[in-house]
């Protein structure tokens, strides 16, 4: 049996039973769409993921790109793969027809991408980065940049990157030192270095455009002095591409996601690196962050996809691998049983299912809010969705990185000794997954973003929306006949989350910002288990309604109820521990001195 | 600053302040020893670990052994390393002078081994396996086997392995099918295959002895029909070593611990593989398990050692890497601060410290019980220690595998993007650590062993001992002036552990063995957090006594109190969640059907 990457039935369930995605087509932006176009798009991505991307995965992981004489050579399979991804319309699927796109809702497009990322995250990475780079130019670039750069990026002739990080600064973008000097020719001359730039060079297309944060001469120090530039590896002069003084200074050897290179870049070693300002001067961070929500949703979706493919592998292994016998059936003359029959293996599988399907549901829900924030009919609805999206984004980015990693660990463990070998795939997915707690803002930074900005913005308005949605799910669960104890657990945990937020917000208002943020990791943990519990109670309600109505397949719905029960009774109780740490301000590491370690 | 692998000060603290290891020298077996010989032995191991093993680690990880023409070639450095390990007396350090050993207490020897495993676990693996193989022959072998095999193993001329696992059976030893046919020559002819056999072939010494589980013709099915054999790769005939029909059928490509090969073995392809029975017929499993405690303690110690070296690497990185500024000091003109100044980084470091030093303390305590079980003056004391050792062993094996892995993950995370590259070492230690939840009995099997055997043996006598020791630690903490709330937390969690055990034991007695064992993973988790909390309260008490007495270094003791607080207030609260799952018998995965996934 081939690994399905994601469960088709579950994607269908989410889109059409839980999220009612067809409703999106009532909005002006999506009126050309319907379930038929959604399903066609998903079917294309699925086919590509299963028939093209996944079969190339192991080879691309085993043979990472090579850096030779300053140029990167990718695995040869990428040359076959990339044009196919472009021809599926993936670089601009969610963009409007004016720029060649299909205006597909992100809700649908992100699920399609989940198949592709589950099949081969590194291969999809080239598309994801190119799409994000082009989208930045579409949103903020001049007409000239759109014509020259964006069109080629969306069209697949060139690819794009995000060039933010510098070796000495890491997450601290305030300390970016790459410099841009204005010229009379409309471009800037750029000098500086970047690190960890994925896909910054390759032999796939003619050119790469690096969307780069840099500081214009004389700009103020810190975040406020940073501007955004488009810097191509080669620039067009007289209709020809000539070198633009962008150099690959080295490659880092990554643990995972090995199909796409992570490079060290040097701009302007010869003083001849041309960059073009994108958007307004000194608004670079703001421009970049306008795109960041979508990037973080895609990272989160990539995380659940990576957990999903490993879960399906472990499930198939557990159903077919005979070993041992039941705890009370030890007759050694009897044949061994499939390991899925052992309670502890079922525990490991159910935990994976709960994380994977809870995570996909959270991500699709977040994507839906992004669609509503951009395209809802009226301003208040867009405003509500935007607030909610802001709150959900750090959760949707971090939950897969942390819980998804645990899920990948369990997929290896189910494989026993074989899971520890590179003859089996789970170890590769574990390596891939680890990146997600680090890039696009570490988990620590997501916690600070969630608590220090999103949760307390506008007097906690976003949490009010979450509470409304949770109450709606509880009401639906009650009327479907879900056990009152399940509903009560979520209700109590949600109440804790709101109380803790008020408590911490008050601390910050009183001037104790460090005290407010001390347990931001625990606050993020609390929010993660509560929001996923919300997703599970909602899924349980929908499943129970389907069972009440006698809809098939009963096995699928029964599995949903078991996974919901697991989450509400095994994982959600952690909410109170997280909440108590936030409330008490437990001060062990606050008081720890660096000499005491 | 070189990575110290383990903190010398902490080892000294454990041995002489917490465990009072000098008291061991009052026992007849250890009367030749004193703090001086302990310290000399430790110093030798430390020096070897830091100067020889650790400098070879990265190269041995990068260049795994090669299998060519049926023979394994190790990294050339191993040829320099192995004789030095042997000459330090490590193969038989804990064995009596009659077999060439120093009769070093395991308490001391296991801490010495911790340095070596932190420096290069794979290199130490050859010693550990050889020592265990020789010890089996010492305990159960004939005089001839001792003279011919044991002497050469302890002496370093040959190495040894444990050959238990077969491809179709994995953890299910009852299904071992390797066969042994008696001959008139005193040996058996062996046929069969084994998998995941570490160090089963190499170019290090003349010969390898595989301690192999096999079934004598006509033996009953299942565990009861299994015997233990010594099978050398080459056998002595007429004073010469000739091939013994043992073949390397393949190598598995391991994720970590790459310096020692994991091999697939085939015995008797030509019908000419001689094996010698060790101990009694059909007592193979019992004999093997007599050695298993020590093997599991060493795996546990290897786990904390692997977490320790990564923790020290992360700590040094955090103290020297400048990045960002405090939450309330965002002036970008000011220099960046070392990341150890960020609360969330201190959180990650303190969690690592709590796991590493709590784990080392648990392991040394377990080793002390092994020493007492073997060498205490009177039979009741030996009996008490043996019971306690049995209980502690699955905990000491599993805690480092599970919590230690989390600690290794955090060491990577502290390194940010660099932690995700093989230019830095934390990713290698993460790979190494992952093995520990799988080999020498998976974590799932440790849970079944703990709950299904150890905790309920003799009416729960071992838990009664744990309770006594916890009460003693609480009394000591109280009189040292430790906050009553700290003591109360441990007291309550210990009470929960005992109540839960009674509840589950009663379920088993009533015939519901599956129900009793359903939450064995949670029961193991409960026992882990409680026993480590015991270790931390005890360490806190000792640290507080030292501070009360004005002993230096105050920084060291202050750090101990912070880590103890962290464990008691952040990790110990999980005990109640684990306990509740055990008590309620939460049935989500019990009722889950394989078709519902």
Interface residues (C-beta under 8 A of the other chain):
Chain A: X165 X168 X169 X170 X171 X172 X174 X175 X195 X196 X221 X222 X223 X252 X253 X254 X255 X256 X262 X315 X318 X319 X322 X323 X324 X325 X326 X327 X328 X330 X331 X332 X333 X336 X338 X340 X341 X342 X343 X344 X345 X346 X347 X349 X350 X353 X405 X409 X412 X413 X416 X417 X419 X420 X421 X422 X423 X427 X430 X434 X435 X437 X438 X439 X442 X443 X444 X447 X448 X452 X513 X514 X517 X518 X520 X521 X555 X556 X558 X559 X562 X563 X565 X566 X569 X570 X573 X574 X577 X580 X581 X584 X586 X588 X589 X590 X591 X592 X593 X594 X595 X596 X597
Chain B: X165 X168 X169 X170 X171 X172 X174 X175 X195 X196 X221 X222 X223 X252 X253 X254 X255 X256 X262 X315 X318 X319 X322 X323 X324 X325 X326 X327 X328 X330 X331 X332 X333 X336 X338 X340 X341 X342 X343 X344 X345 X346 X347 X349 X350 X353 X405 X409 X412 X413 X416 X417 X419 X420 X421 X422 X423 X427 X430 X434 X435 X437 X438 X439 X442 X443 X444 X447 X448 X452 X513 X514 X517 X518 X520 X521 X555 X556 X558 X559 X562 X563 X565 X566 X569 X570 X573 X574 X577 X580 X581 X584 X586 X588 X589 X590 X591 X592 X593 X594 X595 X596 X597
